[in-house]
Amino acid sequence: MIYTLYSRLDGKHVVFGKVLSGMDVVYKVEAEGKQNGTPKSKVVIADSGEVPL
């Protein structure tokens, strides 16, 4: 997950999504990031899925 501008996005290998519920979890993951972009601790997304278009 990227929360700021990321210059390496090349328009070819980019995925966008939408959080349908659980923004509190997103904010907790965001809080684990350091200023240089590396995580303070290991973050694992264990239960995810996709919503058909």
VOTOR-405132 format. One record per atom (N, C-alpha, C, CB): residue number from 1; residue in one letter; x, y, z. Coordinates in pm, whole numbers, plus 50000, padded with zeros to 5 digits. Glycine has a CB too. Layout:
N
- NUM, a, X, Y, Z
...
REM end
This chain:
53
- 1, m, 50083, 49884, 50000
- 1, m, 50000, 50000, 50000
- 1, m, 50088, 50123, 50000
- 1, m, 49905, 49999, 50120
- 2, i, 50054, 50217, 49918
- 2, i, 50130, 50341, 49909
- 2, i, 50038, 50456, 49946
- 2, i, 50190, 50360, 49766
- 3, y, 50086, 50540, 50034
- 3, y, 50004, 50650, 50084
- 3, y, 50049, 50785, 50032
- 3, y, 50005, 50650, 50233
- 4, t, 50159, 50789, 49958
- 4, t, 50211, 50915, 49905
- 4, t, 50253, 50895, 49760
- 4, t, 50330, 50966, 49991
- 5, l, 50292, 51002, 49694
- 5, l, 50340, 50995, 49557
- 5, l, 50459, 50900, 49549
- 5, l, 50380, 51136, 49505
- 6, y, 50460, 50813, 49447
- 6, y, 50567, 50716, 49430
- 6, y, 50613, 50723, 49285
- 6, y, 50520, 50572, 49468
- 7, s, 50729, 50779, 49262
- 7, s, 50777, 50807, 49126
- 7, s, 50804, 50681, 49044
- 7, s, 50902, 50889, 49134
- 8, r, 50819, 50565, 49106
- 8, r, 50852, 50444, 49031
- 8, r, 50730, 50379, 48966
- 8, r, 50919, 50345, 49121
- 9, l, 50610, 50429, 48993
- 9, l, 50493, 50374, 48925
- 9, l, 50506, 50405, 48777
- 9, l, 50360, 50432, 48984
- 10, d, 50505, 50301, 48695
- 10, d, 50536, 50319, 48553
- 10, d, 50414, 50310, 48462
- 10, d, 50637, 50217, 48511
- 11, g, 50295, 50298, 48517
- 11, g, 50176, 50286, 48433
- 11, g, 50153, 50147, 48378
- 11, g, 50186, 50382, 48320
- 12, k, 50244, 50054, 48403
- 12, k, 50231, 49917, 48356
- 12, k, 50207, 49820, 48471
- 12, k, 50354, 49875, 48278
- 13, h, 50274, 49842, 48580
- 13, h, 50266, 49751, 48694
- 13, h, 50203, 49824, 48813
- 13, h, 50407, 49697, 48731
- 14, v, 50079, 49865, 48793
- 14, v, 50009, 49944, 48894
- 14, v, 49873, 49881, 48919
- 14, v, 49995, 50093, 48849
- 15, v, 49838, 49866, 49044
- 15, v, 49707, 49813, 49081
- 15, v, 49641, 49912, 49175
- 15, v, 49719, 49672, 49147
- 16, f, 49517, 49941, 49148
- 16, f, 49441, 50029, 49236
- 16, f, 49326, 49950, 49296
- 16, f, 49389, 50153, 49159
- 17, g, 49288, 49987, 49414
- 17, g, 49178, 49919, 49480
- 17, g, 49097, 50014, 49565
- 17, g, 49230, 49806, 49564
- 18, k, 48996, 49959, 49627
- 18, k, 48908, 50037, 49713
- 18, k, 48880, 49958, 49839
- 18, k, 48775, 50073, 49639
- 19, v, 48894, 50021, 49952
- 19, v, 48864, 49957, 50080
- 19, v, 48714, 49971, 50102
- 19, v, 48946, 50021, 50198
- 20, l, 48645, 49857, 50109
- 20, l, 48500, 49859, 50127
- 20, l, 48461, 49872, 50273
- 20, l, 48438, 49734, 50069
- 21, s, 48543, 49817, 50360
- 21, s, 48520, 49830, 50505
- 21, s, 48653, 49807, 50575
- 21, s, 48411, 49730, 50556
- 22, g, 48666, 49860, 50695
- 22, g, 48788, 49838, 50772
- 22, g, 48893, 49944, 50756
- 22, g, 48845, 49710, 50734
- 23, m, 48852, 50069, 50733
- 23, m, 48951, 50176, 50720
- 23, m, 49036, 50189, 50846
- 23, m, 48882, 50309, 50690
- 24, d, 48983, 50149, 50961
- 24, d, 49063, 50154, 51083
- 24, d, 49187, 50067, 51069
- 24, d, 48979, 50108, 51204
- 25, v, 49174, 49955, 51001
- 25, v, 49288, 49866, 50978
- 25, v, 49387, 49933, 50883
- 25, v, 49241, 49730, 50919
- 26, v, 49338, 49999, 50781
- 26, v, 49425, 50070, 50686
- 26, v, 49507, 50175, 50759
- 26, v, 49342, 50135, 50572
- 27, y, 49443, 50249, 50849
- 27, y, 49515, 50352, 50924
- 27, y, 49620, 50291, 51016
- 27, y, 49416, 50436, 51007
- 28, k, 49594, 50172, 51071
- 28, k, 49694, 50105, 51156
- 28, k, 49814, 50060, 51072
- 28, k, 49630, 49983, 51227
- 29, v, 49788, 50011, 50951
- 29, v, 49897, 49971, 50862
- 29, v, 49979, 50094, 50824
- 29, v, 49842, 49900, 50734
- 30, e, 49911, 50203, 50791
- 30, e, 49980, 50327, 50755
- 30, e, 50069, 50376, 50869
- 30, e, 49878, 50436, 50717
- 31, a, 50023, 50361, 50991
- 31, a, 50099, 50406, 51108
- 31, a, 50227, 50326, 51129
- 31, a, 50013, 50398, 51233
- 32, e, 50237, 50209, 51067
- 32, e, 50356, 50125, 51080
- 32, e, 50468, 50167, 50985
- 32, e, 50321, 49981, 51056
- 33, g, 50442, 50263, 50898
- 33, g, 50545, 50306, 50803
- 33, g, 50638, 50410, 50861
- 33, g, 50480, 50360, 50679
- 34, k, 50765, 50399, 50825
- 34, k, 50864, 50499, 50864
- 34, k, 50873, 50605, 50754
- 34, k, 51004, 50434, 50888
- 35, q, 50939, 50714, 50783
- 35, q, 50953, 50825, 50688
- 35, q, 51017, 50782, 50557
- 35, q, 51035, 50937, 50751
- 36, n, 51109, 50685, 50563
- 36, n, 51179, 50640, 50442
- 36, n, 51100, 50534, 50364
- 36, n, 51315, 50584, 50478
- 37, g, 50980, 50498, 50411
- 37, g, 50896, 50404, 50339
- 37, g, 50904, 50261, 50386
- 37, g, 50930, 50408, 50198
- 38, t, 50997, 50229, 50474
- 38, t, 51006, 50093, 50525
- 38, t, 50916, 50078, 50647
- 38, t, 51152, 50058, 50562
- 39, p, 50866, 49957, 50672
- 39, p, 50779, 49937, 50788
- 39, p, 50858, 49929, 50918
- 39, p, 50697, 49811, 50771
- 40, k, 50795, 49974, 51027
- 40, k, 50855, 49963, 51160
- 40, k, 50852, 49818, 51206
- 40, k, 50781, 50053, 51262
- 41, s, 50749, 49746, 51167
- 41, s, 50736, 49605, 51202
- 41, s, 50670, 49533, 51085
- 41, s, 50654, 49586, 51334
- 42, k, 50671, 49401, 51088
- 42, k, 50615, 49321, 50980
- 42, k, 50463, 49336, 50979
- 42, k, 50655, 49172, 50996
- 43, v, 50408, 49364, 50863
- 43, v, 50263, 49375, 50844
- 43, v, 50221, 49264, 50748
- 43, v, 50222, 49517, 50790
- 44, v, 50125, 49183, 50790
- 44, v, 50078, 49071, 50708
- 44, v, 49929, 49090, 50680
- 44, v, 50105, 48934, 50778
- 45, i, 49892, 49087, 50554
- 45, i, 49751, 49089, 50517
- 45, i, 49713, 48945, 50490
- 45, i, 49723, 49182, 50390
- 46, a, 49635, 48886, 50583
- 46, a, 49611, 48743, 50580
- 46, a, 49476, 48705, 50518
- 46, a, 49619, 48688, 50718
- 47, d, 49379, 48793, 50522
- 47, d, 49246, 48758, 50472
- 47, d, 49199, 48867, 50377
- 47, d, 49145, 48740, 50590
- 48, s, 49225, 48847, 50250
- 48, s, 49186, 48947, 50151
- 48, s, 49111, 48877, 50038
- 48, s, 49310, 49023, 50096
- 49, g, 49060, 48953, 49949
- 49, g, 48988, 48895, 49837
- 49, g, 48965, 48998, 49729
- 49, g, 48855, 48837, 49882
- 50, e, 48876, 48964, 49638
- 50, e, 48844, 49058, 49532
- 50, e, 48694, 49062, 49513
- 50, e, 48916, 49021, 49400
- 51, v, 48647, 49175, 49470
- 51, v, 48506, 49194, 49441
- 51, v, 48492, 49196, 49290
- 51, v, 48449, 49326, 49507
- 52, p, 48410, 49106, 49233
- 52, p, 48395, 49105, 49088
- 52, p, 48337, 49237, 49037
- 52, p, 48305, 48988, 49045
- 53, l, 48382, 49277, 48920
- 53, l, 48331, 49401, 48859
- 53, l, 48195, 49380, 48799
- 53, l, 48427, 49454, 48753
REM end
